[in-house]
């Protein structure tokens, strides 16, 4: 199997199994159900300890001065 075919097959399987292809977002948590699976359309919740890091990265230089 060629590399391209393997990647296309892998993507097809992930979509078929409803698995996300994105890494976890820094500053947010995804909700899980009682079985530990992610809830598909649940809103993201802010993770304050990580959100502070994101705010620090994106602070405007004018706000610091």
N, C-alpha and C positions, 0 to 999 in steps of 0.2 A: 504494500500500500504506500502510495506517495505521501509525502508530508502534507500537501494541500488536502488530499482526500481524508487523511486522518484528522486534520483540524476541522474540516467541514462536518465530518461525522461527529466529532466531539461537540461542536456547537449545536448540531441538530439534537443530540441526546440531551444536552443541558436544557435546551428550550423545551423539549418534550417532557423532561422531568421537572420543569418549572424551577430550575436552579438559577439564581442570579449570577451574573458574570462580573459584577462589580465588587471591589473590596469594601470592607466596612468604612463608613465615613467618619473621619476624625471629628469629634464634637457631638456626635449623635449616637443614639442606641436604637436598635430595631426591637420591637416588641415580639415576644414569643408566646406561644400557647402553652397549655399545661403539659403537652408532650415534648416541649422544647423546640418545636418548629417555629420558624419565623411566620408571623401573621402577614399575609401577602399585602394587604392594602392599609395596614395600620399606620397611623402617622408616626413620624420619627420623633423621639424624645431627646431633648438637649441633655448631654452629659456635661455638667458644669465643669468638672475638673479638666476635661479635654477641651471644652469650649474656651476656657481661659487661654489655652495654648493657641488656638485658632485666632482669638482676638489679638493676642500679642503679635502673631505673624502678620496680621492684616491691619495693624494700627497705622493710622495716618501720621506722617512725620509732623504735621502742623499741630496735631493733638498733643504730641509729646513736649513740644517747646513751650 
